[in-house]
């Protein structure tokens, strides 16, 4: 009987040691895994290629020499819905002044995005980041998030959260080529 208790004790100790090693290993991997570098003002905006709702390929690099108002959004996002009409109105004002708008939807269906763009009368290019690759490269957290990219491709401002129409106008003015 004493031998049996001793054996159970050793087995339990080995199992507990294995669990402790597994937990420590998991914590270590999660703490040390490489994340995308967090983008900051002054960084070069990462290039990307996504197809818009009209079937055209949109590349950030195609807009070199123009300011780009790069907006990340979702159909479920209430602040996004509130600012979309402002963005579209200011897009109409600034598009002939060298300021482009690209709206990047985060992995929703074509049907949802098409319905949304029609509902809000969006006239600027709308793309869907189906694999969330662009979202990850830009380290997008809360929606909406907007990057202001100057004509040289540098990030000059990162805005998280809802914007007023005046904010949108001021931000587009900031990235307008001189």
N, C-alpha and C positions, 0 to 999 in steps of 0.2 A: 504494500500500500504506500509506503513512504517513497519508494522508487517511482511510483505512478505520479505522485504529487510533484516530485522533483522534475520529472519529464514534462509534465504540463507547465510548470513554472518556466522551464527553458524554452518551450515552444512559444508560450505567451510573450516571453522576453524577446525572442527573435522576431515574432510578428510585430510587436510594438516598435522595435528598432527599425524594421523595414518601413513601417508607416511614418515614423519620424523622418527617416531619410527621404522618403517620397515627398512629404510635405515641405521639407527644407529645399529639396530640389525644385519643386514647383514654384515656391516663392522666389528662389534665386533666378530661375528662368524668366519669370514675369517681371522681376525688378530690373534685370540686366538686358532684356531683349531690346534690340535696336528699334527705335521709333524713327519715323520720318523727322527730319530736322524741322523745328518749328519755324515757320516763315515769319519774317519781321519786316517792318518798314525799311526800305533801302535794298532789300533782296531782289534778285531777278525773279520775276514771276515764272514758275515752271510752265513750260509749253505743254499743250495737250491737243488731242484731236478727238472730237466727238461729232456725231451726225445730228443736225437739227431736225425739227419736225417737218421740214420741207424736203429732207433728204440730202441737204448740202453739208459737206464736211466743213466744220468750223475748227480752225486752229488759232490759238492765241497768237502765234508768230505771224499769221497773215495780217494782223493789225498793227505790225511794227510801224511807228511813225504816227499812230493815232492813240488817243487815250482810250482805255477800256474800262468800262464799268462792269465788273464781273460779279454777278449776284448768284449765290447758292440758296436754293429755296425748296419747299415741298408744298404739295397741294393741301395738306392737312394743317399747315402752319398759318395761324390766324394773322400774325404780324406781316407775313409774306403777302397774304391776300390784301391787307390794308395798303401796303406800299406799292404793289404792282401797278395800279393805275398812275401813281405819281412817277414811277420809273418810265412807264410808257409815254406819258405826256412829255417828260423832259427828254426822252430819247428823240421824240419828234422835233424838239427845239434844237438839240445838239448834234444830231446825226450828220448834218451837212457842215458842221464845224469841226469835224475830226474826232468826235467822241462816239465810240461804239458801245453797245450794250450786249452782253451775252448772259443769259439766265441759265444756270446749270441746275436742273432738277436732280434730286438724289434718288435714283433707282426706282422710279414709279412706272406704271404701265403707260404705253402710248395713249390708250383710251383716256385715262385720268388726266394726263398732261394736255392732250388735245382739247378735251372738254374745258379744262381750266383756262387754257390760252384763249379759247373762243369766248368764254364767259367774261374774261377780263379784257378782251380786245387787245391782246399783246401782239405788237407788230415787230418787235426785235427778235433776233435769233434765240430760240429756246432749244437747248440740248438736254439729253438725259444721260446721266453718268450711271449706266446700267450696272457696272461692276464696282462702283464706288472708288475707282482708281484715282480720279481727279480729286474727289473729296479727301482721300487719304493723303495725296501729295500736298494739298493745301491745308491739311490738318483742321478740317471743318468740325466744329463742335456744335454750338447752338445755331439754329436757323431763325431768321435769315442772317447770313454773313456775306458781306460785300468787300471785294478787294478793288481798290483804285489803282490802276496800272497806267503809268505815264507813257508817253510816246516812245521812250527808250526801253520799255518793258520792265521797268522797276516798280515795285510796290511802293506807293507813297502813302497809303492809308488802308487800315483794316477796320471795318465797321461791323460790330456784332449787334444785332437787334434791329428793331424797327426804325425806319427813317421817315421824317415828314417830307412833304413835297419840297419845302425850302431846303432841307438837308440835301435831297437828291440833286436839286438845281445847283447848290453850292459845290457839291462834290464833283459833279460833271464839269463845272467851270474850272475846278482845280486841275483836271486832267486834260483840258482842252489844249491842243498844240498851240504854241505861240506864233 
